[in-house]
Amino acid sequence: MKKHNKHVFLKKPNGGNFHRNEFGFIGAPCSTIQILCDKIVLGLKGGYNIGYMDADHGSGDSSLNYHMVYTDKINFHQVNFEDSHTDYSLKQKFETCSGLLINANHFKSDQQIVIINEKKRESLSRKLDKLTNVKAFILDEGMNVPFDFLKESVANYEEVPILSIENIDSIIELIIDFVKASNPSLFGLLLYGGKSTRMGSDKGRINYHGSSQVDYLSDLMKKYCDKTYVSKSQLSDGIKSDDVITDTFTDLGPFGGILSAFRANPNSAYFTLPCDVPFIDAPLIELLISERDPSKMATCFHNKETGFPEPLITIWEPRAYPSLLHFLSMGYSCPRKVLINSDIKEIEPPHDLSLYNANTPEELAFAKEKLKSLN
């Protein structure tokens, strides 16, 4: 008899207890871990926003009178909260970071960096159950090799790199390499769910380049994306069902299409294109992909006409999914508002017509005439 499941099955995002890219440092005194993590963050370049998770090692503050306190520290912002937090709520708070360093003496992590410290030999031998995915051994001062008992406890022991704690550059490079290796695959998402009310006809069926716009842009995206989908509010004739992501967040326009795509594949990034952009070409797509920064929530063009980020010709990283849901919970369904209020990378479009969209018969006529003159 088939087991009844009262809950809808949802694909879950990859990652650890607190972040998609978390590294737990274990095997040394907490002061050593703190100093090492500080050096790593100071040495990181390229705009990485790194979080740090640790227990309070001081005498402790007096109990908070408020549930949450926000303090503008001028050079940074501090939030203290009194909360019966869970791994789920903490993961949400760290979502804005591109990586998370954890003192694994106190918290579990899905990836570990083991520091070989003589003072913590016996302590480490009692925490072998935490070493589930060791990425590196770091030799503290005076240490030459990892402890013998790690050979039997660490999977692929012989393949784990061994670094000196004094070689900060190599430690940073190793962490960056792991973060880059975990960069999500890039899927294409052609936004084809509009009603084309102003145009008076289906914008996806307009022929600008020798075939319908939906076919032209789909074929173009397939050259650069691991897989390409068409976002549609309802299934349409002429589109294969396995290439369509039908809206499960309905009546939200492109916002709902993007959310529906992440619901289907929460571990992939999405390169979105609307079907009403007649001047999209291969060089423009290549430019955006070459400038992609997975450490940001999104990579997009700056629209000179509006003065804001262009939300629909954008690469949305998986980190955008919870942010989009958060804005929806506050009553906003505008992807541009999400970009404006998030950590993103904006680049300049190659020419003035790059982001031009045709939504009326007059704009359609202009686009066709301009394309003739350019060809």
VEXNUBA-79440 format. One record per residue (C-alpha): z negated, x negated, y; residue in three letters; residue number from 1. Coordinates in Angstrom, 1 decimal, m for minus. Example, Ala and Ser with C-alpha at 12.3 -4.5 7.8 and 13.67 -1.06 7.14 Angstrom:
2
@z m7.8 x m12.3 y m4.5 rest ALA nr 1
@z m7.1 x m13.7 y m1.1 rest SER nr 2
end
This chain:
375
@z 0.0 x 0.0 y 0.0 rest MET nr 1
@z 1.0 x m1.4 y 3.4 rest LYS nr 2
@z m2.0 x m2.2 y 5.6 rest LYS nr 3
@z m2.1 x m0.2 y 8.7 rest HIS nr 4
@z m2.3 x m2.2 y 12.0 rest ASN nr 5
@z m3.4 x m0.1 y 15.0 rest LYS nr 6
@z m2.5 x m2.9 y 17.5 rest HIS nr 7
@z 1.0 x m3.9 y 18.6 rest VAL nr 8
@z 2.0 x m7.4 y 17.4 rest PHE nr 9
@z 2.4 x m9.8 y 20.3 rest LEU nr 10
@z 3.6 x m13.4 y 20.3 rest LYS nr 11
@z 0.8 x m15.6 y 21.6 rest LYS nr 12
@z 1.3 x m18.6 y 23.9 rest PRO nr 13
@z 0.9 x m22.1 y 22.4 rest ASN nr 14
@z m1.9 x m24.3 y 23.5 rest GLY nr 15
@z m5.6 x m25.0 y 23.0 rest GLY nr 16
@z m8.8 x m23.2 y 23.8 rest ASN nr 17
@z m8.5 x m23.7 y 27.6 rest PHE nr 18
@z m5.0 x m24.9 y 28.4 rest HIS nr 19
@z m1.5 x m25.4 y 27.0 rest ARG nr 20
@z m1.9 x m29.2 y 27.6 rest ASN nr 21
@z m5.5 x m30.1 y 27.0 rest GLU nr 22
@z m6.9 x m33.5 y 26.0 rest PHE nr 23
@z m10.4 x m33.9 y 24.8 rest GLY nr 24
@z m12.1 x m37.3 y 25.2 rest PHE nr 25
@z m14.8 x m38.1 y 22.6 rest ILE nr 26
@z m16.7 x m41.0 y 21.2 rest GLY nr 27
@z m18.2 x m42.5 y 24.4 rest ALA nr 28
@z m21.1 x m41.8 y 26.7 rest PRO nr 29
@z m20.3 x m39.0 y 29.1 rest CYS nr 30
@z m20.4 x m41.4 y 32.1 rest SER nr 31
@z m17.7 x m43.5 y 30.5 rest THR nr 32
@z m15.5 x m40.4 y 29.9 rest ILE nr 33
@z m16.0 x m39.2 y 33.5 rest GLN nr 34
@z m15.0 x m42.6 y 34.9 rest ILE nr 35
@z m12.0 x m42.9 y 32.6 rest LEU nr 36
@z m10.8 x m39.4 y 33.5 rest CYS nr 37
@z m11.2 x m40.1 y 37.2 rest ASP nr 38
@z m9.1 x m43.2 y 36.9 rest LYS nr 39
@z m6.4 x m41.3 y 35.0 rest ILE nr 40
@z m6.2 x m38.6 y 37.7 rest VAL nr 41
@z m6.1 x m41.2 y 40.5 rest LEU nr 42
@z m3.3 x m43.1 y 38.8 rest GLY nr 43
@z m1.1 x m40.1 y 38.0 rest LEU nr 44
@z 2.0 x m39.7 y 40.1 rest LYS nr 45
@z 4.7 x m37.0 y 40.2 rest GLY nr 46
@z 2.7 x m34.0 y 41.4 rest GLY nr 47
@z 0.6 x m33.4 y 38.3 rest TYR nr 48
@z m2.2 x m31.0 y 39.0 rest ASN nr 49
@z m4.9 x m32.0 y 36.5 rest ILE nr 50
@z m8.1 x m30.1 y 35.7 rest GLY nr 51
@z m11.3 x m31.5 y 34.4 rest TYR nr 52
@z m13.9 x m29.7 y 32.2 rest MET nr 53
@z m17.4 x m31.0 y 31.6 rest ASP nr 54
@z m21.0 x m30.1 y 31.4 rest ALA nr 55
@z m23.5 x m30.6 y 34.2 rest ASP nr 56
@z m25.2 x m33.9 y 33.6 rest HIS nr 57
@z m27.5 x m33.7 y 36.7 rest GLY nr 58
@z m30.9 x m32.1 y 36.9 rest SER nr 59
@z m29.2 x m28.8 y 37.7 rest GLY nr 60
@z m29.0 x m26.6 y 40.8 rest ASP nr 61
@z m31.3 x m23.8 y 41.5 rest SER nr 62
@z m30.0 x m20.5 y 40.1 rest SER nr 63
@z m27.2 x m19.0 y 42.1 rest LEU nr 64
@z m28.2 x m15.9 y 44.1 rest ASN nr 65
@z m24.5 x m14.8 y 44.1 rest TYR nr 66
@z m22.2 x m14.0 y 41.3 rest HIS nr 67
@z m19.5 x m16.3 y 42.8 rest MET nr 68
@z m19.6 x m18.7 y 45.8 rest VAL nr 69
@z m16.4 x m20.0 y 47.4 rest TYR nr 70
@z m16.8 x m23.1 y 49.6 rest THR nr 71
@z m14.1 x m24.7 y 51.7 rest ASP nr 72
@z m14.9 x m28.4 y 51.4 rest LYS nr 73
@z m12.2 x m29.3 y 53.9 rest ILE nr 74
@z m10.5 x m31.8 y 51.5 rest ASN nr 75
@z m10.7 x m29.4 y 48.5 rest PHE nr 76
@z m12.0 x m26.0 y 47.6 rest HIS nr 77
@z m14.9 x m25.3 y 45.3 rest GLN nr 78
@z m15.8 x m22.2 y 43.4 rest VAL nr 79
@z m19.1 x m21.7 y 41.7 rest ASN nr 80
@z m19.6 x m18.6 y 39.6 rest PHE nr 81
@z m22.3 x m17.1 y 37.5 rest GLU nr 82
@z m20.4 x m15.7 y 34.6 rest ASP nr 83
@z m20.8 x m15.1 y 30.9 rest SER nr 84
@z m17.5 x m16.7 y 30.5 rest HIS nr 85
@z m15.4 x m16.9 y 27.4 rest THR nr 86
@z m12.6 x m19.3 y 26.3 rest ASP nr 87
@z m10.2 x m16.5 y 27.4 rest TYR nr 88
@z m11.5 x m16.3 y 31.0 rest SER nr 89
@z m11.7 x m20.1 y 31.4 rest LEU nr 90
@z m8.1 x m20.4 y 30.2 rest LYS nr 91
@z m7.0 x m18.0 y 32.9 rest GLN nr 92
@z m8.9 x m20.0 y 35.5 rest LYS nr 93
@z m7.2 x m23.3 y 34.4 rest PHE nr 94
@z m3.7 x m21.8 y 34.3 rest GLU nr 95
@z m2.7 x m23.3 y 37.6 rest THR nr 96
@z m3.2 x m26.8 y 36.3 rest CYS nr 97
@z m0.4 x m28.8 y 34.6 rest SER nr 98
@z m2.9 x m30.4 y 32.3 rest GLY nr 99
@z m6.6 x m30.4 y 31.4 rest LEU nr 100
@z m8.9 x m33.3 y 30.6 rest LEU nr 101
@z m12.0 x m32.3 y 28.7 rest ILE nr 102
@z m15.3 x m34.0 y 27.8 rest ASN nr 103
@z m15.1 x m33.2 y 24.1 rest ALA nr 104
@z m18.7 x m34.3 y 23.6 rest ASN nr 105
@z m19.4 x m30.8 y 24.9 rest HIS nr 106
@z m16.3 x m28.7 y 24.4 rest PHE nr 107
@z m13.7 x m28.5 y 21.6 rest LYS nr 108
@z m10.0 x m29.3 y 22.4 rest SER nr 109
@z m6.9 x m29.0 y 20.3 rest ASP nr 110
@z m5.8 x m32.6 y 21.1 rest GLN nr 111
@z m8.3 x m35.5 y 21.1 rest GLN nr 112
@z m8.4 x m39.0 y 22.5 rest ILE nr 113
@z m11.1 x m41.0 y 20.7 rest VAL nr 114
@z m12.9 x m43.7 y 22.6 rest ILE nr 115
@z m14.2 x m46.5 y 20.3 rest ILE nr 116
@z m17.7 x m47.3 y 21.7 rest ASN nr 117
@z m20.3 x m49.1 y 19.6 rest GLU nr 118
@z m23.2 x m47.1 y 21.2 rest LYS nr 119
@z m21.6 x m43.9 y 19.9 rest LYS nr 120
@z m20.6 x m45.1 y 16.4 rest ARG nr 121
@z m23.2 x m43.0 y 14.6 rest GLU nr 122
@z m22.7 x m40.0 y 16.9 rest SER nr 123
@z m19.0 x m40.0 y 16.4 rest LEU nr 124
@z m19.4 x m40.2 y 12.6 rest SER nr 125
@z m21.2 x m36.8 y 12.8 rest ARG nr 126
@z m18.4 x m35.2 y 14.8 rest LYS nr 127
@z m15.5 x m35.8 y 12.6 rest LEU nr 128
@z m14.8 x m32.1 y 12.2 rest ASP nr 129
@z m13.7 x m32.2 y 15.9 rest LYS nr 130
@z m11.0 x m34.7 y 15.2 rest LEU nr 131
@z m8.2 x m32.2 y 14.3 rest THR nr 132
@z m5.3 x m33.7 y 16.2 rest ASN nr 133
@z m6.0 x m37.2 y 17.4 rest VAL nr 134
@z m3.4 x m38.6 y 19.9 rest LYS nr 135
@z m4.8 x m42.0 y 20.6 rest ALA nr 136
@z m7.7 x m44.5 y 20.0 rest PHE nr 137
@z m9.0 x m46.2 y 23.1 rest ILE nr 138
@z m11.0 x m49.4 y 22.6 rest LEU nr 139
@z m14.0 x m49.7 y 24.9 rest ASP nr 140
@z m15.2 x m53.0 y 26.2 rest GLU nr 141
@z m16.1 x m55.4 y 23.3 rest GLY nr 142
@z m14.2 x m53.4 y 20.6 rest MET nr 143
@z m11.2 x m54.7 y 18.7 rest ASN nr 144
@z m10.4 x m52.0 y 16.1 rest VAL nr 145
@z m11.3 x m48.4 y 15.4 rest PRO nr 146
@z m14.2 x m47.7 y 13.1 rest PHE nr 147
@z m13.4 x m47.8 y 9.3 rest ASP nr 148
@z m14.7 x m44.3 y 8.7 rest PHE nr 149
@z m11.9 x m42.9 y 10.9 rest LEU nr 150
@z m9.3 x m44.0 y 8.4 rest LYS nr 151
@z m10.2 x m41.2 y 6.0 rest GLU nr 152
@z m10.9 x m38.6 y 8.6 rest SER nr 153
@z m7.9 x m38.9 y 11.0 rest VAL nr 154
@z m4.6 x m37.5 y 9.8 rest ALA nr 155
@z m1.7 x m40.0 y 10.2 rest ASN nr 156
@z m4.3 x m42.7 y 11.1 rest TYR nr 157
@z m1.7 x m45.5 y 10.9 rest GLU nr 158
@z 0.6 x m43.8 y 13.4 rest GLU nr 159
@z m2.1 x m43.2 y 16.1 rest VAL nr 160
@z m1.6 x m45.6 y 19.0 rest PRO nr 161
@z m4.5 x m47.9 y 19.9 rest ILE nr 162
@z m5.0 x m48.8 y 23.6 rest LEU nr 163
@z m7.5 x m50.8 y 25.6 rest SER nr 164
@z m9.7 x m48.8 y 28.0 rest ILE nr 165
@z m8.8 x m51.4 y 30.7 rest GLU nr 166
@z m5.1 x m50.6 y 30.4 rest ASN nr 167
@z m5.2 x m47.4 y 32.5 rest ILE nr 168
@z m1.4 x m47.5 y 33.1 rest ASP nr 169
@z m0.7 x m47.3 y 29.4 rest SER nr 170
@z m3.2 x m44.5 y 28.9 rest ILE nr 171
@z m1.6 x m42.5 y 31.7 rest ILE nr 172
@z 1.9 x m43.1 y 30.4 rest GLU nr 173
@z 0.8 x m41.9 y 26.9 rest LEU nr 174
@z m0.6 x m38.6 y 28.4 rest ILE nr 175
@z 2.5 x m38.0 y 30.4 rest ILE nr 176
@z 4.7 x m38.6 y 27.4 rest ASP nr 177
@z 2.7 x m36.0 y 25.4 rest PHE nr 178
@z 2.9 x m33.5 y 28.3 rest VAL nr 179
@z 6.7 x m34.1 y 28.6 rest LYS nr 180
@z 7.2 x m33.8 y 24.9 rest ALA nr 181
@z 5.5 x m30.4 y 25.0 rest SER nr 182
@z 7.8 x m29.2 y 27.8 rest ASN nr 183
@z 9.1 x m25.7 y 26.7 rest PRO nr 184
@z 12.6 x m25.0 y 25.7 rest SER nr 185
@z 14.8 x m23.4 y 28.4 rest LEU nr 186
@z 16.2 x m19.9 y 27.7 rest PHE nr 187
@z 18.7 x m18.2 y 29.9 rest GLY nr 188
@z 18.0 x m14.6 y 31.2 rest LEU nr 189
@z 20.8 x m12.7 y 32.8 rest LEU nr 190
@z 19.3 x m9.9 y 34.8 rest LEU nr 191
@z 21.6 x m6.9 y 34.2 rest TYR nr 192
@z 19.2 x m4.0 y 34.6 rest GLY nr 193
@z 20.1 x m2.7 y 38.0 rest GLY nr 194
@z 21.6 x 0.7 y 38.7 rest LYS nr 195
@z 24.3 x m0.6 y 41.1 rest SER nr 196
@z 23.6 x 2.3 y 43.4 rest THR nr 197
@z 24.9 x 0.7 y 46.6 rest ARG nr 198
@z 28.0 x m0.7 y 44.8 rest MET nr 199
@z 28.9 x 2.6 y 43.3 rest GLY nr 200
@z 30.0 x 0.9 y 40.0 rest SER nr 201
@z 28.6 x m1.4 y 37.4 rest ASP nr 202
@z 28.2 x m4.9 y 39.1 rest LYS nr 203
@z 28.0 x m6.5 y 35.7 rest GLY nr 204
@z 31.6 x m5.3 y 34.9 rest ARG nr 205
@z 33.1 x m6.7 y 38.1 rest ILE nr 206
@z 35.8 x m9.4 y 37.4 rest ASN nr 207
@z 35.5 x m12.4 y 39.8 rest TYR nr 208
@z 36.5 x m15.2 y 37.4 rest HIS nr 209
@z 38.9 x m13.7 y 34.8 rest GLY nr 210
@z 36.3 x m11.8 y 32.9 rest SER nr 211
@z 33.4 x m9.4 y 33.5 rest SER nr 212
@z 30.5 x m11.0 y 35.5 rest GLN nr 213
@z 28.1 x m10.4 y 32.6 rest VAL nr 214
@z 30.4 x m12.3 y 30.2 rest ASP nr 215
@z 31.2 x m15.0 y 32.7 rest TYR nr 216
@z 27.6 x m15.8 y 33.6 rest LEU nr 217
@z 26.4 x m15.5 y 30.0 rest SER nr 218
@z 29.0 x m18.0 y 28.8 rest ASP nr 219
@z 28.1 x m20.3 y 31.6 rest LEU nr 220
@z 24.4 x m20.2 y 30.9 rest MET nr 221
@z 24.9 x m20.8 y 27.2 rest LYS nr 222
@z 26.3 x m24.2 y 28.0 rest LYS nr 223
@z 22.9 x m25.3 y 29.4 rest TYR nr 224
@z 20.3 x m23.1 y 27.7 rest CYS nr 225
@z 18.9 x m23.2 y 24.2 rest ASP nr 226
@z 19.5 x m19.5 y 23.9 rest LYS nr 227
@z 20.7 x m16.9 y 26.4 rest THR nr 228
@z 19.7 x m13.3 y 26.7 rest TYR nr 229
@z 20.8 x m10.3 y 28.8 rest VAL nr 230
@z 17.9 x m8.4 y 30.4 rest SER nr 231
@z 18.7 x m4.7 y 30.3 rest LYS nr 232
@z 16.7 x m1.6 y 31.0 rest SER nr 233
@z 18.6 x 0.1 y 28.2 rest GLN nr 234
@z 21.1 x m1.1 y 25.6 rest LEU nr 235
@z 24.6 x m1.2 y 26.9 rest SER nr 236
@z 28.0 x m1.0 y 25.2 rest ASP nr 237
@z 29.6 x m4.3 y 24.7 rest GLY nr 238
@z 26.4 x m6.3 y 24.5 rest ILE nr 239
@z 25.1 x m7.4 y 21.1 rest LYS nr 240
@z 21.6 x m6.1 y 20.5 rest SER nr 241
@z 20.2 x m9.5 y 19.3 rest ASP nr 242
@z 21.3 x m11.0 y 22.7 rest ASP nr 243
@z 19.5 x m8.4 y 24.7 rest VAL nr 244
@z 15.9 x m8.2 y 25.8 rest ILE nr 245
@z 15.2 x m4.5 y 26.6 rest THR nr 246
@z 12.6 x m3.9 y 29.3 rest ASP nr 247
@z 9.2 x m3.2 y 27.9 rest THR nr 248
@z 7.8 x m3.2 y 31.4 rest PHE nr 249
@z 9.8 x m0.3 y 32.7 rest THR nr 250
@z 10.8 x 0.8 y 36.2 rest ASP nr 251
@z 9.9 x m2.6 y 37.8 rest LEU nr 252
@z 13.4 x m3.9 y 38.3 rest GLY nr 253
@z 13.9 x m7.7 y 37.8 rest PRO nr 254
@z 10.1 x m8.2 y 37.8 rest PHE nr 255
@z 9.9 x m6.1 y 34.7 rest GLY nr 256
@z 12.9 x m7.9 y 33.1 rest GLY nr 257
@z 11.2 x m11.3 y 33.6 rest ILE nr 258
@z 7.9 x m10.0 y 32.2 rest LEU nr 259
@z 9.6 x m8.4 y 29.2 rest SER nr 260
@z 11.3 x m11.7 y 28.4 rest ALA nr 261
@z 8.0 x m13.6 y 28.5 rest PHE nr 262
@z 6.5 x m10.9 y 26.3 rest ARG nr 263
@z 9.2 x m11.6 y 23.8 rest ALA nr 264
@z 9.1 x m15.4 y 24.0 rest ASN nr 265
@z 5.9 x m16.6 y 25.8 rest PRO nr 266
@z 6.4 x m20.2 y 24.9 rest ASN nr 267
@z 9.8 x m20.7 y 26.5 rest SER nr 268
@z 10.9 x m21.2 y 30.1 rest ALA nr 269
@z 13.4 x m18.8 y 31.5 rest TYR nr 270
@z 16.3 x m19.6 y 33.8 rest PHE nr 271
@z 17.1 x m16.3 y 35.5 rest THR nr 272
@z 20.3 x m15.3 y 37.1 rest LEU nr 273
@z 21.2 x m11.9 y 38.6 rest PRO nr 274
@z 24.7 x m10.5 y 37.8 rest CYS nr 275
@z 25.6 x m9.9 y 41.5 rest ASP nr 276
@z 26.0 x m13.5 y 42.5 rest VAL nr 277
@z 29.8 x m14.3 y 42.6 rest PRO nr 278
@z 29.6 x m17.9 y 43.7 rest PHE nr 279
@z 27.4 x m19.2 y 40.9 rest ILE nr 280
@z 29.1 x m22.2 y 39.1 rest ASP nr 281
@z 28.4 x m25.0 y 36.8 rest ALA nr 282
@z 27.4 x m27.6 y 39.4 rest PRO nr 283
@z 24.8 x m25.2 y 40.9 rest LEU nr 284
@z 23.3 x m24.6 y 37.5 rest ILE nr 285
@z 23.3 x m28.3 y 36.7 rest GLU nr 286
@z 21.6 x m29.0 y 40.0 rest LEU nr 287
@z 18.7 x m26.6 y 39.4 rest LEU nr 288
@z 18.2 x m27.8 y 35.8 rest ILE nr 289
@z 18.2 x m31.4 y 36.8 rest SER nr 290
@z 15.6 x m30.7 y 39.4 rest GLU nr 291
@z 13.4 x m28.7 y 37.0 rest ARG nr 292
@z 9.7 x m29.6 y 37.3 rest ASP nr 293
@z 7.7 x m28.2 y 34.3 rest PRO nr 294
@z 4.5 x m29.2 y 36.0 rest SER nr 295
@z 5.1 x m26.5 y 38.5 rest LYS nr 296
@z 5.1 x m22.8 y 37.9 rest MET nr 297
@z 8.7 x m22.5 y 38.8 rest ALA nr 298
@z 11.7 x m24.4 y 40.2 rest THR nr 299
@z 14.0 x m22.5 y 42.6 rest CYS nr 300
@z 16.3 x m22.7 y 45.6 rest PHE nr 301
@z 15.2 x m22.2 y 49.2 rest HIS nr 302
@z 17.1 x m19.3 y 50.7 rest ASN nr 303
@z 17.9 x m20.3 y 54.3 rest LYS nr 304
@z 18.9 x m16.8 y 55.2 rest GLU nr 305
@z 15.5 x m15.3 y 54.3 rest THR nr 306
@z 13.4 x m18.4 y 54.9 rest GLY nr 307
@z 11.7 x m17.8 y 51.5 rest PHE nr 308
@z 12.2 x m19.0 y 47.9 rest PRO nr 309
@z 15.1 x m17.3 y 46.0 rest GLU nr 310
@z 13.3 x m15.5 y 43.2 rest PRO nr 311
@z 16.1 x m14.5 y 40.8 rest LEU nr 312
@z 18.0 x m17.8 y 40.6 rest ILE nr 313
@z 15.0 x m19.6 y 39.3 rest THR nr 314
@z 13.5 x m21.5 y 36.4 rest ILE nr 315
@z 10.2 x m19.8 y 35.5 rest TRP nr 316
@z 7.9 x m21.9 y 33.3 rest GLU nr 317
@z 5.7 x m20.2 y 30.7 rest PRO nr 318
@z 2.7 x m20.7 y 33.1 rest ARG nr 319
@z 4.3 x m18.0 y 35.3 rest ALA nr 320
@z 3.7 x m15.3 y 32.7 rest TYR nr 321
@z m0.1 x m14.8 y 33.4 rest PRO nr 322
@z 0.5 x m15.2 y 37.1 rest SER nr 323
@z 3.2 x m12.4 y 37.1 rest LEU nr 324
@z 0.8 x m10.2 y 35.2 rest LEU nr 325
@z m1.9 x m10.9 y 37.7 rest HIS nr 326
@z 0.2 x m9.9 y 40.6 rest PHE nr 327
@z 1.2 x m6.8 y 38.8 rest LEU nr 328
@z m2.4 x m5.9 y 38.2 rest SER nr 329
@z m2.9 x m6.1 y 42.0 rest MET nr 330
@z 0.0 x m3.7 y 42.6 rest GLY nr 331
@z 2.8 x m6.1 y 43.4 rest TYR nr 332
@z 6.1 x m6.2 y 41.6 rest SER nr 333
@z 8.0 x m8.6 y 43.8 rest CYS nr 334
@z 8.9 x m12.0 y 42.2 rest PRO nr 335
@z 9.4 x m13.5 y 45.6 rest ARG nr 336
@z 5.8 x m12.8 y 46.5 rest LYS nr 337
@z 4.7 x m14.6 y 43.3 rest VAL nr 338
@z 6.7 x m17.7 y 44.2 rest LEU nr 339
@z 5.5 x m17.7 y 47.8 rest ILE nr 340
@z 1.9 x m17.7 y 46.7 rest ASN nr 341
@z 2.2 x m20.2 y 43.8 rest SER nr 342
@z 2.7 x m23.9 y 43.1 rest ASP nr 343
@z 6.5 x m24.2 y 42.9 rest ILE nr 344
@z 9.3 x m26.7 y 43.6 rest LYS nr 345
@z 12.0 x m25.6 y 46.1 rest GLU nr 346
@z 15.3 x m27.3 y 46.5 rest ILE nr 347
@z 18.2 x m26.8 y 48.9 rest GLU nr 348
@z 21.3 x m25.0 y 47.7 rest PRO nr 349
@z 24.5 x m27.1 y 47.7 rest PRO nr 350
@z 26.4 x m24.8 y 50.1 rest HIS nr 351
@z 25.8 x m21.7 y 52.2 rest ASP nr 352
@z 27.5 x m19.3 y 49.7 rest LEU nr 353
@z 25.6 x m20.5 y 46.7 rest SER nr 354
@z 23.0 x m17.7 y 46.8 rest LEU nr 355
@z 25.3 x m14.9 y 48.2 rest TYR nr 356
@z 25.0 x m11.6 y 46.4 rest ASN nr 357
@z 27.4 x m8.7 y 46.6 rest ALA nr 358
@z 25.8 x m5.3 y 46.5 rest ASN nr 359
@z 28.2 x m3.1 y 48.4 rest THR nr 360
@z 32.0 x m2.6 y 48.3 rest PRO nr 361
@z 32.3 x m4.5 y 51.6 rest GLU nr 362
@z 30.4 x m7.5 y 50.2 rest GLU nr 363
@z 32.5 x m7.3 y 47.0 rest LEU nr 364
@z 35.8 x m7.4 y 49.0 rest ALA nr 365
@z 34.5 x m10.4 y 51.0 rest PHE nr 366
@z 33.5 x m12.3 y 47.9 rest ALA nr 367
@z 36.9 x m11.8 y 46.2 rest LYS nr 368
@z 38.8 x m12.9 y 49.3 rest GLU nr 369
@z 36.6 x m16.0 y 49.6 rest LYS nr 370
@z 37.0 x m16.9 y 46.0 rest LEU nr 371
@z 40.8 x m16.7 y 46.4 rest LYS nr 372
@z 40.7 x m19.1 y 49.3 rest SER nr 373
@z 38.5 x m21.5 y 47.4 rest LEU nr 374
@z 40.7 x m21.6 y 44.3 rest ASN nr 375
end
